[in-house]
Amino acid sequence: MPGGTAHNICVTYELIYHGLVSVPSEDGSQSGIYWLRLFRGDPGSVAIVTEVPLNPGFDAGMNMHDIQDHIFRLFNIHWRDLTCYRILPRGYPDKIAPMIFTKEESD
């Protein structure tokens, strides 16, 4: 690397959950359905939350706080140890929409 030092970092994560989760809204009025891939490793855990087409509840962006709380409770993960990424699949919500990949911050 010109003018700098190259660093190689190897981080190992273990897949601990891969499937659908039903997350109740804060007021209990609706449950959202999301595809969750959860990895645990050092220095923390990573959640990849994918929006499910025809989700009967709030979209993942509107409901990320409840999704994170659900992950904290269900998998006994401290909020400081979790990094969440939200994915909107290509073609959702419109058939010409590109895939969207965003990092969500924990409160």
C-alpha positions in Angstrom: 0.0 0.0 0.0 1.7 3.2 -1.1 2.5 5.5 1.8 0.8 3.3 4.4 0.7 -0.1 6.0 -1.5 -2.9 4.9 -3.3 -4.8 7.6 -5.0 -8.2 7.3 -7.7 -8.8 9.7 -9.4 -12.2 10.0 -12.6 -12.3 12.0 -14.5 -15.6 12.5 -18.3 -15.6 12.9 -20.5 -18.6 13.6 -24.0 -18.7 12.1 -26.4 -19.2 15.0 -29.7 -18.5 13.3 -31.0 -18.5 9.7 -34.7 -18.3 9.2 -37.9 -16.3 9.6 -38.7 -14.4 12.7 -42.0 -12.9 13.8 -41.5 -9.7 15.7 -44.4 -8.1 17.6 -44.7 -4.3 17.3 -44.1 -2.3 20.4 -47.8 -1.7 21.0 -48.7 -5.4 20.1 -51.0 -4.4 17.3 -49.1 -6.1 14.5 -46.3 -8.7 14.0 -43.8 -8.2 11.3 -42.1 -11.1 9.5 -38.4 -10.8 8.6 -35.7 -13.1 7.3 -32.9 -13.1 9.9 -29.3 -14.4 9.6 -27.5 -14.0 12.9 -23.8 -14.5 13.4 -21.9 -14.5 16.7 -18.2 -13.9 16.9 -15.6 -11.7 18.3 -15.9 -8.7 18.7 -19.7 -9.1 18.6 -22.7 -10.3 16.8 -24.0 -9.3 13.3 -27.7 -9.5 12.3 -28.7 -9.3 8.6 -32.4 -8.5 8.4 -34.1 -8.9 5.1 -37.5 -7.5 4.3 -40.1 -10.2 3.4 -42.4 -9.3 0.5 -46.1 -9.1 1.6 -44.9 -8.7 5.2 -48.2 -8.1 7.2 -46.4 -5.8 9.7 -44.2 -2.8 9.6 -41.3 -2.7 7.1 -37.9 -3.5 8.6 -36.8 0.2 8.4 -39.8 1.4 10.4 -39.6 -1.5 12.9 -35.8 -1.9 13.3 -36.0 -0.9 17.0 -38.5 -3.6 17.8 -36.5 -6.1 15.7 -33.3 -5.3 17.6 -35.1 -5.6 21.0 -36.5 -9.0 19.8 -33.0 -10.2 18.9 -31.6 -9.0 22.3 -34.3 -11.0 24.2 -34.4 -14.1 22.0 -30.7 -14.6 21.7 -29.4 -13.0 24.9 -27.3 -10.5 23.1 -26.3 -7.1 24.7 -27.2 -4.1 22.4 -23.6 -2.9 22.4 -22.5 -6.2 20.9 -24.9 -6.2 17.9 -24.5 -4.7 14.5 -27.6 -4.8 12.3 -27.8 -4.6 8.5 -31.1 -4.3 6.7 -31.6 -5.6 3.2 -34.4 -4.8 0.8 -34.3 -7.5 -1.9 -34.0 -6.5 -5.5 -37.5 -5.8 -6.9 -39.0 -4.9 -3.6 -41.2 -2.8 -3.1 -41.3 -2.2 -6.8 -40.2 -4.6 -9.5 -37.5 -2.3 -10.8 -36.1 -1.4 -7.4 -32.4 -2.1 -6.8 -31.2 -4.1 -3.8 -30.6 -1.8 -0.8 -28.1 -2.7 1.9 -27.9 -0.4 4.9 -26.3 -0.5 8.4 -28.6 0.2 11.3 -27.3 1.7 14.5 -28.3 0.3 17.9 -29.7 2.8 20.3 
